[in-house]
């Protein structure tokens, strides 16, 4: 019942945030009804009093309530089990609400909004448009609170146009595409749009992920892109719509496959056609590569297309098509299952092989790094998956630090006839309230360990001075509830060997706001890379590698 109440209050916050004005109970009750919640005005007022007490809303006389900044923060971070579903639903909502008239080039399109802290970054951004590496020729420059912003057309606008014209368009993945000799070859990283709280292209928008400027200068590099499928019966109509979009300055098509044909390495079901489109954030990602500081928000708002400014844009991008066979895209869960199958650790003898993360540092930084890790363990042992580490010789004056990967536990349970599946990788916020996940990415549909994404984007905050605003890596695993007693016995045993657990739930119980399937129970473990992240945060150069290899437990020593 509590989760249902929390969902209603979260939806009230969404309504207040979306309209950004004082709203009364009657209006909110009507909006809730549209969204599937049957709450009368009296019940709405009851829920809003609770939100007032929490500081998430503020009563404005007899007119109603507004959302506070703290409420906006809660909307972004709270109820993560709701956010992973809402992120995809938000795209569907945006697609439905576009109103672009292709004959007049007017109406609402979906826009990405990015802050521009340095005005000369516009030169880099507009050079990308000149080479056609964008969704549209139209942009909008705005200013608010002394901050400059650029709004670019989001590729989801094309999905919306398809949808408005009766073509089922299903956004599936967002990720990075490798380009050689101006030819897009294959997706090298991708995340599924479903079951994630962070939009896929946002996950890959950080500096160091793309090399768009290299594509422009040499024809080789990496660009952001997204992928969707449409029914093969709509192929001709889709091509006609893409041609009409191109005439009004909206393009970005990378590749459209044939029915059932894989596109850039991604498999396509029989009867469907894969369509890859360049990411609408490509121009601003190029500015990030050039050293400019930008804050990117994907599919953030609607903009009237006719109010946008046209800049030099090549509707025929420098990218060319190729029939070269792409390498099949692999997903991290496939790798995980194979590694789990190689775990031989015996929970009775504490002998056997486990899954490890191995990160490399310069040998001259080893003593400093181990001191950082040891100090962290003394203060925050629960931030560690286990109390052990191992050292390995690396190349070129490097040394590897191996830590226990939480997937080892799944492997141990599997060896004992218990199905244990890692379902989410996340960012756990630990403050003066109950710990909760503020970001979650499903292992299903991801080609990369999500923890590496959080690390690359500097989203962690390990062992702060006051210790009440930490963000640590953690993962959620699911086990059938009928096996709970046997699993608990194994957990008790391996805990003696130094394996740690953040939480072990009861059947159908949420784990730090993460939803567990019916007839299952969940358990949460700290990320094995947390100590390595702390070393990185201390300014030590480190090459982070997760889910790296199988090692014998006997080579590990205690912190």
N, C-alpha and C positions, 0 to 999 in steps of 0.2 A: 504493500500500500504506500510506503514511503517513497519508493521509486516512482510510482504513478503521480504522487503529489509533486515530486521534484520536476517531473516532465511537464506538468501543467504550469508550474512557476517559470520554468525555462522558456516555455512557449509564450507566456505573458511578457517576459523580457524581450523575446524576439519581436513581438508585435510593437512594443514601445520603441525598440531600437530602429525598426524598419520605417516607422512613421515619423520618428524624431520630433514629437510634439506632445503636448499634454493630452492624455486620453482618459476618458471616463470608463466606468465599469460596463456600461451598456455597449459601448463601441467594442471594448475588448471581448466581451461575451459573444458578440456577433462574429468577431474575427476567429475566436477559438472554435466556434461551431463549424466554420468553414474548414478548419484544420482537424476536425474529428473529435473535439473535446466538448462535452455537453456540460457547461458551467453557467449557471444563472448569474445575474448581477450580484446577488448577495454572496454567492460563493467566490466570485471574482474579487469582491472587496475583502473577503477573509484572506485570500491568498496574497493580495497586495499589501495587507497590513503586515503579514510575515516578511514580505520583501522589503517593506519600509524598515522593519526592525533590523534586518540584515544589512541595511544601508544600500540596497540594490536599486531602490526606487525612492522618489521623494514626492510627498503630497503637495500639490499646488492649490491651496484653498479648497473650494468646492468643485473645481474644474476637473480634477483627476490627478493622475501621476505622470511623472517623467522618469526616464531611466537615468541613473547616476553613472559616473565614470566607473565606480566600483561594480555597478551592475553590468556595464559593458565588458569589464574584465572577466566577470563571472560567466558571461555569455560565451566568451572566447575559451575559457578554461574549464568550466564546470561540466558535470555529467558527460564524461568522455564517451560513455556507451551510446549516448544520444548523438554526439558530434560525429562519430564515425558513420552513422547512417545519414545524418543531416548534410554532410559535405557533398555527397552524391545527389541527394534530393535537391540541394541548392542549385546545382547545375541544371537539373531537370526543370526546376522552377524558372530559372533564367531563360532557358531555351523556349519555354512556353510563352514567356512574356515579351519576347522581341516583336517588333512591329515593322520591320524593314520592308518598304515597298520597292521592289527591284526596278519597276518602271520609272519611278520618280527619284530614286536614291534618297528617300526620306524615311524617317521612323527610327525607332529605338534599336540600338545594337548593344551588345554586351562589351564592356570596356575593362581593361586592366588599368589600375591606377598605380603610378610609381612616383615617389618623391624625388626631386632633383635638387641636390644640395649645392651643386656647382653648375652654373649656367653654361660653361663651355663644354659640358658633357653633351649638349645638343648637337655639336658638330659630329661627334662619334655616332650618336643615335641616328641622325639623319643620313649619314653615309651608309648605314645598314639598309635604310629604306631605298636608297638609290640603287642598291644591288638586288632589290626585290626580296630580301630576307625578312619579310614581315607579312602579316595577314592582310593589311590594308594600307593604302596610301594616305588615309586620313588620320589625323591625330588632333588632340586638343591640349593646349597648354593652359593651365589655370594656376591660381595662387590663393592660398588660404592660410591665415595665421603666420604670414611671412615665410611660408614654405611654397616652393614652386613644385608643380605636379605636371606629369605628362600622362595622358589617357590614350591608350592604344586599343584598337579593336581586338577582341578576344576571339580565338578560333572557334569557340563554342557558338558564336554567332552563326556560323555555317551550319552547325547541327540544328540550331533553331530554325533556320531557313528551310532545311530539309523537313523538319518536323511540321512546320506550318504548311508545307506542300504535300503532306501525306506520306513522307518517307521516314520510316523508323530508323533513326540514327542513334546508335548506342555507343557513347564514349567509353572506351575500355581502358586505355593506358595513356599515361603521359610519361615522357622520358627523354633520353638523349640519343641522337642519331649520328653515326659516324659517316663522314663525307670524305671521299678520296677523288681527286681530280674533278672536283665539282659534281661528283655523282654520289647521291645518298646510298649507302650500302646496307646498313642494318641498325636496328636499335641495339645499343650496347648496355643501356640501363633503362628500366621502366618500373612503374608502380601502377597498380590497378586503381581506378577511380573509386571503386566500392571498398568499403570497410577501411577507410583511412580518415583521420581527422585533419590531415594536412594535404592540400591539393598536390597531385604528383609533380606538376611543373614547378610549383613553389619549392618542393623538396630538392629539386635539382637546379635551382636558380642561383645558388651561392657561387661566389668567386672560386675559380679553379675547376668548375664542372664543365664549362663550355669553352670553345675556342672559335667563336664566330668570326673574329677579326682575321684569324688564320685562314678560314674558308675564303674570305674576301681577297686576301693577299696572295694565297698560294693554291687555293682550291681544296686544301686538306684541313679537316678539323672536326669539331663536334657542335651540333646545333640542337636546341630544344624542339620537341615535336610532340604531337599527340595523335592518338589512333582511335578510330571508331569503325564499326561495321554497319552495313546497310543491306537490305534484301536485294538479291541479284535481279529480281523482277523490276526493280526501280533504277537499274543501271543507266538507261538512256535518259530518264528524267533527271537523275542526279547530275549527269554530264551537262545537260541543258542548263540546269540551275547554276552550276559552277561557271559556265560560260557567261551567263547573265550577271553573276556576281563580279566576274572579272571585268566586265564592261563598266561597272560603277566603282572600280578600284578595290575590290576585295578578292584576294587570291590566296596564295600560300600553299597551294596543293603541292605536296612532295611526290606522292605516288598513289594511284588508284589501281588496285589489282583486278584480276579476273575472278569469276565465281570460284570459291573454294581454294584460291591460290594464296599462299602465304605472302605477306607484304613486309618487306624489310626485316624478315626473320620471324615475324609473329604469325602463328598459325591462324587460319581463318576457317570457320566451320563451313561445311557443305551448304550451298544455297545462299551464302552471304558473300559480300565483297568488302575487302579492307580498304580504308582510306586514311592516309597519313597526311597531316597538315602541320605546317611549321608553327611553332609556338608564338602566340601574339606578343610574348615578352622578349622575343629575340633581340630587338634593337636595344632594350635597356640592359639585357644581359651582356651585350657587347660593351656598353658603357662601364659595367662592373669590371669586365676584363681589363678595361683601360685605366682602372684604378679609381673610378668614381664611386662614391657612396650613395647607393639608392635603396629605398625600401619599396619592395614590389608586392602588390596585392592583386591576385588573379581573380578574374570574373567578379570584380568588386561592385560594379554599378552599371546602370544603363545611361547611354548618352544618345542624343538625337544625332543621327549620322550627318544630317545637313548642317549641323552647327560645328562640325569638326573642320579643321583646316587641311587642305590638300598640300602635300609636299612632293618633291621629286621622287618618283617611285617606278621601279621597273616591274611591270606586270608579268614579265617573263624573267623570273629570277635566274641568277647565274647557275643554279642547280640544273643538271641535266638528268634525263632518265637513263636507266640501264637495265639490261636483262640479266646482269650478273647474279648468280645465285647467292643469296645471303646466308650467313650462318644462322642456324635455328636459335632463337632466343631461349635461354635457359632460365629457370626460376630457382630462387634460393631454397624453396621448400624441397625441391628434388635433391639438391645437394645435402640438405639437412637430413633427409630420410636415409640417404646413403651413409652419411657419417654416423647417425644414430645406430645404424645396423652394424657398425664396426666397433661399437663400445663393448668392452669385455669386462669392465670393472665389476668385481664381486662384492656385494654389500656386506658379506660376512667376513671375508678375508682382507678386504680393502686392497686387493690386488687386481691388476688388469689395465686396460687402455681406456683413456678418456678423450673427449673433444676439447681442444684448446684454442685460445686466441693467442697469436704471437705478434708482438709489435716490436719494431726495431729502432734503436737509438745509437748514437755514437758511443763507443766504449768509454770515452773520456767523461761522458755524462752518466755512467752507470751508477756510481756511488751516490750522486745527488738524487738520481731517480729512485733508487731503492730506499733512501732516507725519506723521501716524500711519501712513498707507498707505505713504509712502516709506520710513519707518524699518522697517516690517514687510518690505517688499520687499528691503531691503538685507540683512536677517538671514535671512529665510525665503522666497527667491524661488520655492521649490517649492510654497508654499501658494497661488500665483497660477496661474490658467489662462493668463494672458498677461502680458506686461510693459508693457501699454498701458492707457490710460484716456482718456475724453473728458468734457467738461463741457457741460451743456445748461441753457438757461434754463428755470426752472420758474415756477409761479404763486405768488402771495402771498409773495414774498420768498424763494422756495426756489430751489435750484440742484440739478441732477441730476448724479450721478456715474455714468457708464456704464462697465461692465467687460465684458470678453469672456466670453460664455457658452460652456461646453464643447460645447454642442450644435452649435456652428459646425463642429466637426471632423466630426461625422456628416454635416452638409450638404456639406462639401467632398468627403468620400469618396463620397457619393451622386452628386454632380455628375460624378465620375470613374468612374461605373459600378460602385462598390463599395457593397454593402449594409452599412450601419453602423447599429445599433439601440441606443439607450440603454436599458439594462435595469433598473439600480438607481440610486437616489440614496441616499447614505449618510453616516454619520459615521465618519470614519477616526481611530482612536486611534494616536498616535505617542508611544512611550515608549522605554525602553531595550531593548525587544524589537523584533522585526519588526513594522512597522506592520500594523494589522488593522482591518477594519470591525467596529464594535461595534453598529451599527444599520444596517439596510437596509430600504428601502421600494421596492417595484416601481413603475415608472412605469405599468404596466398596471393599470387599475382605480382609479387615483387621479385626483381632479379638481383637485388642487393640486400644485405642485412640492414634493416632499417636503422640499427644503432649507428652504423657508419654515416648515415645521413644526418642524424642529430649531432654527431661529432663534427662533421664537415661544416655544418651551419652554426657551430659554436652555441648550441642551444642548451648545453649542460651547465651546471653551476655546482661544482662538487665542494662540499665542506666550506661554506662561507664563514666569515668571522663570527657571526652570531648564530650560525647553524640553523636558522629558522626560515631560510628562503632557498633551500637546495633543490636542484633539479638533477636527478640521477637516472641513469639507464636502468631499465628493468624489463622483464618479459612476463607474459601470462601464458600458462599452459593448461590444457583441459584433459580430464580423465573421467571415464564413465563412473558414475557414483557407486555402482555395484562393486567396484574394485577399491573403494576408498579405504577400508580397514587394512587390506594388504599393502596398499600404497603407503599408508601412515606408518606401518611397521618398517618399511624400507626407508622412509624419510628419517625416522628415529635412528636407524642404523647408520646411514651415511652422514647424518649430522655429527655423529661421533667422529667420523673421519674428516670433518672440517667443512662439509657442505652446508651452506646457509640457505634459509628460506625467509622471505619477507612476510609472507602470509599464506596460509592454507585454508581455503574456504570450505563451507559446507555445501551439500548438493543444492544447485540452482542459486547459489549466493554470489552476489557481485564481488569482484576482487578490485578494491580501490577504484570503484566506478567502472570497471571493465565487465562487460556482460558475458556470462557463461551460458552455454546452451543448456536447455532442459535435460534433466537426467544425467548431468555431469557436475563435477566439482572442479574448481580451479585452484591453482597455486601460483604464486608470484615469486620470482627470484631476481636478485640484483644482477645487473649486467656485469659480466666478467671483465669488461673494459673500463669500469669506473676508476680503478686505480691508475690506469694508463691515461685517462682523460685528465685526472688531477695532475699528472706529470706534464701533460701538454699545457694545462692552464697555468702552470708555474713557469712557462716560457721555454721548456726543453723541447727541442725538435724531436718529433717522434713520427714514425711511419706506422699508422694504426692498421692492423689486420685482424678481422674477426672471423670466427668459424674457420680456422686456418688448417689444422691438421690433427691427426690422432697421435697421442703420446702415451707412453707407459707412466702410470701414476707413481712408480717408484723413483722417478727422476725429480719429483717435486719435493721442495722443502718448505717448512712452515715460516711464515713471516715473523 
